[in-house]
Amino acid sequence: KQEVTQIPAALSVPEGENLVLNCSFTDSAIYNLQWFRQDPGKGLTSLLLIQSSQREQTSGRLNASLDKSSGRSTLYIAASQPGDSATYLCAVPTSYGKLTFGQGTILTVHP
Amino acid sequence: GAGVSQSPSNKVTEKGKDVELRCDPISGHTALYWYRQRLGQGLEFLIYFQGNSAPDKSGLPSDRFSAERTGESVSTLTIQRTQQEDSAVYLCASSLVAGGNTGELFFGEGSRLTVL
């Protein structure tokens, strides 16, 4: 059974810092890995999707890497801003589109 | 549409009543998913549609829960005889492809259900 773990559970940083969020998964036979953000009371917003054949994906200040063999992904956020404050979730598909989610990292960026 | 649309955004109901939650996926998306998120909890998978068939209903918590989908369009999640433990945000998502490699999933804003 696939298990997804995210570390840390919560992170508080001053504005402008670069930061790394970690995601690990137990079964390396994945098709892809997706990172989302969730604002309080809102749905999930897709940030990045990395296919299993890719090593990383970039979108603006975000960079996600994937190491399938070690079962790890990282989300790097450069020059963090207060607007980046949210819960960040990683997820991998298990069977037929069922995503297994990590518990998330609650990020707070303070001015 | 431009994104996944869900309605109602908020629903307050009395215990024992039936509720229907609606999801309009992104046009052209074959796959549609329902998840539930209880307050302070992670996402719980409910059901997955490929077209209008549901290969995976394993997450439906009880026989009070049912879902259907019309073609590759609207889906309705129905909860009968609601209980207080059904209170949660119900999230719908869609993706362009079906099967094991889902491609990118896009979520709606959710329907917040409160059962009094």
Interface residues (C-beta under 8 A of the other chain):
Chain A: Y31 N32 Q34 F36 G41 K42 G43 L44 T45 S46 L49 Q51 L89 A91 P93 S95 Y96 G97 K98 L99 F101 G102 Q103 G104
Chain B: V4 Q6 A31 Y33 G42 L43 F45 Y48 Q50 P55 D56 S58 G59 L91 A93 S95 A98 G99 G100 N101 T102 G103 E104 L105 F106 F107 G108 E109 G110 R112
